[in-house]
Amino acid sequence: MKIDNLDPLPVKKVQFKLAFMMHVPRESGCYVLTAFDGTILYIGLALKLNIRFKQHVDSLGKVKPTGDGKAVWFYYLGYNEKNLPKLERTWLNHFQSYEGKLPILNLINSPLG
């Protein structure tokens, strides 16, 4: 599934490289790692997007190539902290209904609560 299929669409993006961390805000939000062509590889949430960005850049599991491509873009949508789980779940449900599985780098489903 491509990033353009998500609703609401996360329109802000930076390259998924440490040098671009300074462009990621220190706010809560949901984010998506995609391959160059926009194929979704991972969906997540963060209380501080910039810190989560750095954690992922430092993680071999998120930077190595996958069968669906290599993470090149970090898309994000600033969002109210209280509603983060709902947005993440919405995106994951949409992906699962489209693909029949979780994104390749999501190892577990997000909590329902």
N, C-alpha and C positions, 0 to 999 in steps of 0.2 A: 504494500500500500504506500502511496506517495503522501508527502506532507500536505499537499493541497487538498486532500480529502478530509482533513481534520476540521472540526467545528467546536469552538471558535478557533480560527486559524492563527497560529503563532507566527506573526509576520516579521519579528525582529530576529536577526541571525548574525552569527559571527563564525569565522573559521574555527574549527575545533583544534586549535593549537595554543600552547601556553602563551605565546606572544599576544594573543587577542583577549586574554583574561581581563585586562584593564577596561575592555569595552562592555563587559557583562556587569549589570548593576547588582548592587548589594540589596536586593529586595526579594520578597517571596514570589514564587511563580512556578509554573510547570514548563517543562522543556522537552525537546525531542532531539535525539542524535540521528542524523540522516547521512546516507551515502551522497556522493556528488550529485546523483540524479534525483535526489529527494526521497529515495526509498527509506522508510522509517526502520531504524535499527533498535531504538530504545526510547521509552517514554518514562518520564519521572517527574518528581516534584522536589522543591527545595525551599527551605526557609530563607536561605541566602544563595541566590543563583550563582554568584561569583565563586563562592566557596565550593559549591557542588561541581561547578565547571572544572575547577582545579583538581578536585578529587578524581574526576573521570579522566582528565588528561593524564594524570599520574598513574592510572590503572591500566595495566597491560590488557586486561580483559575488554576494555572499551576502545583501545587504540589499535589493536591488531585487526587485520582483515577477517571478515566473516564470509560465509557463503552468499550473503546478500549484499556484500560490499564493505567498504571501510568507512568509519565515521569521519566525515569531512566537515559537516555543518552542525552547529549548536543553535537550534531555533528555540526561542523562549517567549513566554507571555507572562508579564507581571500580573499577579493575581492576589486577591485577599487571602491572607494566611488561613482563615477559618474555612474557606471553601476549596483549598488546594486538593484535598483527597477526592472531592466530588469531581473536579475537573480532570484530575489524573484518571480516575475510574471511567469517566465518560470517554476520554480518548482511548483508553485500553479496551473498553467494551466495543467501541467503534472499530478499532483495529481487528479485534477478535471476530467480530461479525463479518468483516470483510475478508480476512485471511484464514479464519478458523484456528488460529493459534496466537500466542503472544509474539511481540517483536523478538527477533533472534537474540538480542542482548538482555531482554527481560527474563530473568530466571524464575521469578515467582510473580504471582498476581499481587496487586496492591490490596491492602485490607479493605473490607467492605464498609467499615464503620466510618 
